[in-house]
Amino acid sequence: MNTSESTAPFTKTPNDLQEAMYSAGFDATQLEILMLVIRYTYGFHREGHSLALEFIAKGIKKTKGNV
């Protein structure tokens, strides 16, 4: 399968965003949250989206207190 096809199972993200992520010094939970947010914004071709705390916690398999 050609990975340039729009049906390819991955999320395109801007290079500058990825570079900022590398140097930001996020811990593991912060990176999980960021990747979930990217998935539900860039992954669905949205500029933004409201995500409930409960949704994020469930998505990264953490308690709300750890998000």
N, C-alpha and C positions, 0 to 999 in steps of 0.2 A: 504494500500500500504506500502510495506517495504521501509523505508527511505534510506536504503543502496543501493537501485537500482540506476543505473546511470541515469535513467530518472526522478528521484525525482526533484521537482522544487526548488532547493536551490543551493547556491554557497558555496563550501567548501573552507575555508581559513585556513592557518596555525595558530595554537594556539599562537605562538610567535608574529605574526602580530596582532592578536586581543588584546593580552596583551599590546603591545606597543601602540595601539590605545587608550586603556583605560587610560593610564597614560600620554598621550601626551598633554592633555589640549586643544584639538581642539575646535573651536567654531562650531556652528551648520552648517554653510555653508561649512567649511572645512571638516566636517564629511560627508556631502552630496557628496562633490567632491570625497573624498576618497572612499566612498562606490560605487560611479559610476565607478571609475577607477578599483576597485576590481571586480565589475560585468563584465566589459568588458575585463579584463585580466584573472583572475582566473575562472570566470564564463564561459569563452570560452576556457579554458585550454591553455592559452597563457602565455608566460613569460613576454611579454611586448606588447604594442600596442600604436600607435599614435592616440591621441584624439584631435580634433580641439577645440579651445576655444568656438566656436559657438555650437558645439555638446555638450560640457559639460554644457554650460549655458542653452541650451534647455532641456537637460536631468534633470537638477535640478530646472528648472523653475525660473531662475534668469537672470538678464541682464548680458552681458559680463563684464560690469563695476563692478559688484558685485561678479564676479568669481575670 
